[in-house]
Amino acid sequence: MITRRQTLVLIGAGASVALLPQVRGARAATGPTLRIGWQKFGVVALAKSTGALEKRFAEKGVTIEWNEFTSGPPLLEAVGAGALDFGISGDVPPLFAQAAGGDLLYVGAYKGPAAFHGLLVHKDAPFWKIEDLEGKKVGYKRGSSAHNFAVKALRKAGLAVSDITEIDLSPPDAAAAFKNGSIDAWAIWDPFFAVAETDPQTRVLTTSEGILDNWGYFLGNGAFTAKNPELIADVIDELSKVGKAAQADLDGTVKSLSEITGVPAAITRVTLTRSQADLGKVSLVPPEALAYQQALADDFHSLGIVPKKLNVSDIVWHPKAS
């Protein structure tokens, strides 16, 4: 079972920065300050650890300020409110942020591993197929990518969210609830998923492979992006370079990410070698990612999860050609 220590390591400082008033907003005198919201996975975490963005913008006087979060919803709330300038998220949080009227833009995208999410049950639980979860307590963070995974996994089995008892829990709270048996199943993403699945008392009912595409997004505050378009374009370009370099040196990347997250190297390697994993798949928002996101927005609106109909392309950033 995922231990309390491992959970706390993954949380890091996230709990201390998840509330908007605690995100610092100071500006450097020599140039703009880029306030980044990050989570402990992927190219943004690697860029932070290597100082890649600081090096890229040193001559331009740009200050980089890092703020850690454990999930996308509060991170994007901060971006939309102007308390952060740039952040990374899974597929669902941007929908809620747009529906809430947040001032934010999709400025980039990345393609995650096919099995980035897992639906976990206890080893001895009488659940052998997804259909067995009907009427059971399933935990995940509402409004996160795990929410989308849960919806689509249930649908594949002919069930709807209304057929289960939905328990809205952050990753650390869900880990504790799963351990003590307060929930019957847990839908979660890497690296929490990879840590939990190593426990001999945990069984993987299904992964997200074959159930959904794992698109994730980079989002910028609208006002900041309009004022600093070249800076945002350079950030996406640098993250792409970081990702490609990391993919070319998986042994080194395993070591680096393990040090960042506190997750053992062997488990970190699992997350980096899942089917279709490629840290270099970072770009501006491609047509296929936009189409995926619009279909997700329509789906979640039809289910009554997202409160209003959204036109995702309204908040997709298109940098002007130089």
C-alpha positions in Angstrom: 0.0 0.0 0.0 1.2 3.5 -0.7 2.7 4.6 2.6 2.1 7.9 4.5 5.8 8.8 3.9 5.6 8.2 0.2 2.4 10.2 0.0 3.9 13.1 1.9 7.0 13.1 -0.3 4.7 13.3 -3.4 2.8 16.1 -1.8 5.9 18.1 -1.1 5.0 21.7 -0.5 1.8 21.3 -2.4 -0.5 21.7 0.5 1.1 25.0 1.5 0.6 26.6 -1.9 -2.7 25.2 -3.1 -4.7 28.2 -1.8 -4.7 31.3 -3.9 -3.7 33.8 -1.2 -0.5 31.9 -0.6 0.8 32.2 -4.1 3.3 35.0 -4.1 2.9 37.8 -6.7 6.1 39.8 -6.4 7.6 41.2 -9.6 11.3 41.5 -10.3 12.7 45.0 -11.1 14.9 43.9 -13.9 12.2 42.1 -16.0 9.0 40.1 -15.7 8.6 37.3 -13.1 7.2 34.1 -14.6 5.1 32.4 -11.8 4.8 28.7 -12.7 2.5 26.1 -11.1 4.0 22.6 -11.3 3.3 19.1 -10.2 5.8 16.4 -9.4 6.0 14.7 -12.8 7.0 15.3 -16.4 9.0 17.9 -18.2 8.1 20.8 -16.0 9.5 19.0 -12.9 12.6 18.2 -14.9 12.9 21.8 -16.1 12.7 23.0 -12.5 15.4 20.6 -11.3 17.8 21.5 -14.0 17.2 25.2 -14.0 16.6 25.1 -17.7 14.2 28.0 -17.8 16.4 30.1 -15.5 19.3 29.5 -17.9 17.2 30.3 -21.0 16.0 33.6 -19.7 19.0 34.8 -17.6 20.1 37.4 -20.2 16.5 38.7 -20.4 16.3 39.4 -16.7 13.3 37.1 -16.3 12.8 35.7 -12.8 11.2 32.2 -12.5 9.1 31.6 -9.4 7.9 28.0 -8.7 4.7 27.0 -6.9 3.9 23.4 -6.3 0.5 21.8 -6.4 -0.8 18.2 -6.0 -3.5 18.4 -8.7 -4.7 20.5 -11.6 -7.9 22.1 -10.3 -6.4 24.5 -7.7 -3.4 25.2 -10.0 -5.6 26.4 -12.8 -7.8 28.4 -10.4 -4.6 30.3 -9.6 -3.7 30.7 -13.3 -7.2 31.9 -14.2 -7.2 34.4 -11.3 -3.9 35.9 -12.2 -2.1 34.5 -9.2 0.1 32.3 -11.5 1.2 33.0 -15.1 1.8 29.4 -16.4 0.9 25.9 -15.3 0.5 22.3 -16.3 -2.6 20.2 -16.0 -4.5 17.1 -17.2 -7.5 17.3 -19.5 -10.4 18.0 -17.2 -9.3 20.9 -15.0 -9.1 23.4 -18.0 -12.8 22.8 -18.7 -13.9 23.8 -15.2 -11.5 26.8 -15.3 -13.0 27.9 -18.6 -16.5 27.4 -17.3 -15.7 29.5 -14.3 -14.7 32.3 -16.5 -11.0 32.2 -15.6 -8.6 34.3 -17.7 -6.5 31.5 -19.1 -5.4 30.1 -22.4 -4.2 26.7 -23.7 -0.7 27.5 -24.8 0.7 24.0 -25.3 0.1 20.3 -25.1 1.8 17.0 -24.3 0.9 13.4 -24.9 1.1 11.2 -21.9 1.6 7.4 -21.6 -1.4 5.2 -22.6 -1.5 3.7 -19.1 -1.0 7.0 -17.2 -4.0 6.2 -15.0 -5.0 3.1 -13.0 -8.2 1.9 -11.3 -7.1 0.2 -8.2 -8.9 -2.2 -5.8 -7.8 -4.2 -2.8 -6.2 -7.6 -3.6 -8.8 -9.6 -1.9 -11.8 -7.5 -2.9 -14.6 -9.3 -4.8 -14.2 -7.0 -7.8 -12.8 -8.7 -10.9 -14.3 -6.5 -13.6 -15.4 -2.9 -13.7 -19.0 -3.9 -13.6 -18.5 -5.2 -10.1 -18.0 -1.6 -8.8 -21.7 -0.9 -9.2 -23.0 0.6 -6.0 -19.4 0.8 -4.6 -17.4 3.8 -3.3 -14.9 5.0 -5.9 -12.5 7.7 -5.0 -10.8 10.3 -7.3 -10.3 14.0 -7.4 -13.4 15.5 -9.0 -12.4 17.8 -11.9 -9.1 16.0 -12.5 -8.0 13.8 -15.3 -8.8 10.8 -13.1 -12.4 12.0 -13.2 -12.4 11.6 -16.9 -10.7 8.2 -16.6 -13.3 7.0 -14.1 -16.2 8.2 -16.3 -14.8 6.4 -19.4 -13.8 3.2 -17.6 -17.3 2.9 -16.1 -18.9 3.7 -19.5 -16.8 0.9 -21.1 -18.5 -1.4 -18.6 -21.9 -0.1 -19.3 -22.1 2.0 -16.1 -22.4 5.7 -15.4 -21.0 7.7 -12.5 -24.6 7.6 -11.0 -24.1 3.8 -10.7 -21.3 4.3 -8.1 -20.8 6.3 -5.0 -18.4 9.0 -6.1 -16.0 10.2 -3.4 -14.2 13.4 -4.2 -10.6 13.1 -2.7 -7.2 14.6 -3.4 -4.5 12.1 -4.1 -3.1 12.1 -0.6 -6.5 11.8 1.0 -7.6 9.1 -1.5 -4.4 7.2 -0.7 -5.3 7.2 3.0 -8.9 6.3 2.4 -7.9 3.4 0.1 -5.5 2.1 2.7 -8.0 2.1 5.5 -10.8 0.7 3.4 -13.0 3.8 3.3 -13.2 3.5 -0.5 -13.6 0.4 -2.5 -11.6 1.6 -5.6 -9.3 4.4 -6.5 -8.8 6.1 -9.8 -5.4 7.8 -9.9 -2.6 9.0 -12.1 1.2 8.5 -12.1 3.4 8.6 -10.1 0.7 7.9 -7.4 -0.5 5.0 -9.5 2.9 3.5 -10.0 3.6 3.7 -6.2 0.3 2.1 -5.2 0.4 -0.7 -7.7 3.7 -2.1 -6.2 1.9 -2.9 -3.0 1.1 -6.7 -2.9 -2.3 -5.8 -1.3 -3.3 -3.7 -4.3 -4.7 -5.0 -7.6 -5.1 -3.1 -10.8 -8.6 -3.5 -12.2 -7.8 -1.6 -15.4 -5.5 1.1 -16.7 -6.4 4.0 -19.0 -4.8 2.2 -22.0 -7.4 1.6 -24.7 -9.9 3.7 -22.7 -8.8 7.3 -23.4 -6.0 9.3 -24.9 -3.9 11.0 -22.2 -3.6 14.5 -23.4 -2.3 17.1 -20.9 -1.9 20.8 -21.4 0.1 23.9 -20.6 -2.0 26.9 -19.8 -1.0 30.6 -19.5 -2.8 33.4 -17.8 -4.5 35.4 -20.6 -3.3 38.8 -19.6 0.2 37.6 -19.0 0.3 35.7 -22.3 -1.0 38.7 -24.3 1.7 40.9 -22.7 4.5 38.4 -23.0 3.9 36.2 -26.1 7.5 35.6 -26.9 8.2 34.5 -23.4 5.4 32.0 -23.4 6.6 30.7 -26.8 10.1 30.3 -25.5 8.8 28.4 -22.5 7.1 25.8 -24.7 10.2 25.6 -26.9 12.4 25.0 -23.9 10.1 22.4 -22.3 10.2 20.6 -25.6 14.0 20.6 -25.6 14.0 19.4 -22.0 11.6 16.6 -22.8 13.6 15.4 -25.9 16.8 15.4 -23.9 15.2 13.5 -21.0 13.7 10.9 -23.4 17.2 10.4 -24.9 18.7 9.7 -21.5 16.1 7.6 -19.6 18.6 6.3 -17.1 19.5 9.9 -16.1 15.9 10.9 -16.2 14.9 8.1 -13.9 17.5 9.2 -11.4 16.5 12.9 -11.7 12.7 12.3 -11.3 13.3 9.9 -8.5 15.2 12.6 -6.6 12.5 15.1 -7.3 9.5 12.9 -6.2 11.2 10.7 -3.6 9.7 7.7 -5.5 12.2 4.8 -5.8 14.0 4.6 -9.2 12.5 1.3 -10.1 9.0 2.7 -9.8 9.9 5.9 -11.6 11.2 3.8 -14.5 7.8 2.1 -14.7 6.2 5.5 -15.2 8.7 6.4 -17.9 8.5 3.2 -19.9 4.7 2.7 -20.0 3.2 2.2 -23.5 3.5 5.3 -25.6 5.5 7.2 -23.0 7.6 10.0 -24.6 8.6 13.1 -22.7 9.6 14.8 -25.9 5.9 15.1 -27.1 5.6 18.7 -26.1 4.3 21.3 -28.6 1.8 24.1 -29.2 -1.7 22.7 -29.2 -2.1 20.4 -32.2 -5.4 19.9 -34.0 -5.8 16.4 -32.6 -5.4 17.6 -29.0 -8.0 20.4 -29.6 -10.4 17.9 -31.1 -10.0 15.6 -28.1 -10.5 18.5 -25.7 -13.7 19.7 -27.4 -15.2 16.2 -27.5 -14.4 15.9 -23.8 -16.0 19.3 -23.1 -19.1 18.2 -25.0 -19.2 14.9 -23.2 -18.9 16.4 -19.7 -21.5 19.0 -20.4 -24.0 16.4 -21.6 -23.4 14.5 -18.4 -24.0 17.6 -16.3 -20.5 17.6 -14.9 -19.4 20.8 -16.6 -22.1 23.4 -16.0 -22.1 25.1 -19.4 -21.4 24.4 -23.1 -17.8 25.3 -24.0 -16.1 26.2 -27.2 -12.5 25.2 -26.4 -11.0 26.9 -29.4 -12.1 30.3 -27.9 -9.2 30.0 -25.4 -6.5 28.3 -27.5 -3.5 30.6 -28.0 -2.1 31.0 -31.5 1.2 32.9 -31.5 1.8 35.3 -34.3 4.3 34.2 -36.8 7.6 36.1 -36.4 
